[in-house]
Amino acid sequence: NEITVGGGYNPVFFTLASAPGTLHGTVTSGQDVAVGAMVFLEPWDMAQHKRLGDLRTARADVRGQYQFRGLAPGDYRVMATFEYQMPDEAEMDRAEPRVVKAEAGSDLTQNLDLFVIR
């Protein structure tokens, strides 16, 4: 269900779903897995090009695998790095994050290349 609450110049959109989504994958650096890499996930508004909420973080395990559970439907940007503790929108832009779209009950796989500042 989508609900739009308007008023003034800043409408607010709520999307409700009966089952949250999941995003998981493997972080690699070249041919190696990136053990311990931080993975950042941000809810993203594609049209307005802005972050919609707080970053979520996960750490790649000994197999380079990460997972986010409980995702609301919508667009997200995701990236993995050792370079930042909590990247802002501009730093996420520079890292060229992957964009994923979560649907109700979706189980998404997105493998990531480790971002390194050059």
Secondary structure as GFF3:
##gff-version 3
##sequence-region A 1 118
A	DSSP	beta_strand	2	5	.	.	.	ID=ss1
A	DSSP	beta_strand	12	15	.	.	.	ID=ss2
A	DSSP	beta_strand	21	29	.	.	.	ID=ss3
A	DSSP	beta_strand	32	33	.	.	.	ID=ss4
A	DSSP	beta_strand	38	45	.	.	.	ID=ss5
A	DSSP	beta_strand	50	51	.	.	.	ID=ss6
A	DSSP	beta_strand	56	59	.	.	.	ID=ss7
A	DSSP	beta_strand	65	71	.	.	.	ID=ss8
A	DSSP	beta_strand	74	81	.	.	.	ID=ss9
A	DSSP	alpha_helix	89	94	.	.	.	ID=ss10
A	DSSP	beta_strand	98	102	.	.	.	ID=ss11
A	DSSP	beta_strand	107	109	.	.	.	ID=ss12
A	DSSP	beta_strand	112	115	.	.	.	ID=ss13
###
